[in-house]
Amino acid sequence: MEIHGDINKIIEEIKRITEEKIKEIEKETEIRMKSLLESHKRHLKELEERMMLKANTEAEIAYRRIISEKENEWRQKILEVKRKILEEVKEVTKEYFSKLDSEKKKRYIEAIIKRSGLTNGIVIPSKGWEKEAYEIAKKYGFDIKDAIEASGGIIVESKDGKISINGLIDYILDSFWEDKVEEIAKLLFE
């Protein structure tokens, strides 16, 4: 019986050692599981932070692009309105010159003839300026031709056709406008 008792003790000892080993393995497994779980939580948190950062960055880029597009649309609309205003100012100016009184027309015609530097030549008036052009042309010894369609003014030419001064309101305003449109825009819009 002693052998049997020894076997029981050995079995009990093996059980005890096995249970201790199982408890150690369970503790170690629990510690490893906690460590892995913490590690995965950290990785998930880092992944979440990277994804949020990327989403925020993409959202910021999209927001800035939309804002930029809208600003460009408004700039285009503002430029279009300014262009229309400038065109209206130009048309109002042409209309003003087309309705000058007789004395102002005469002064204008005389100024163009003097600017030509010619002592004689040909005056071509615009329609509605014929009477004043005839009077001033006669005063300076210039011939006069038939009137042409324009917003006002005259053309002065030498008799040989080598010198021509375009004093038509349309021409002068268009030339002035091309040269001074930026300055005019500043006066109107700044």
PyMOL commands that set and color helices and strands:
alter all, ss='L'
color gray80, all
select helices_A, chain A and resi 2-98+102-116+130-140+169-189
alter helices_A, ss='H'
color red, helices_A
select strands_A, chain A and resi 122-125+143-144+153-157+164-168
alter strands_A, ss='S'
color yellow, strands_A
deselect
rebuild
show_as cartoon
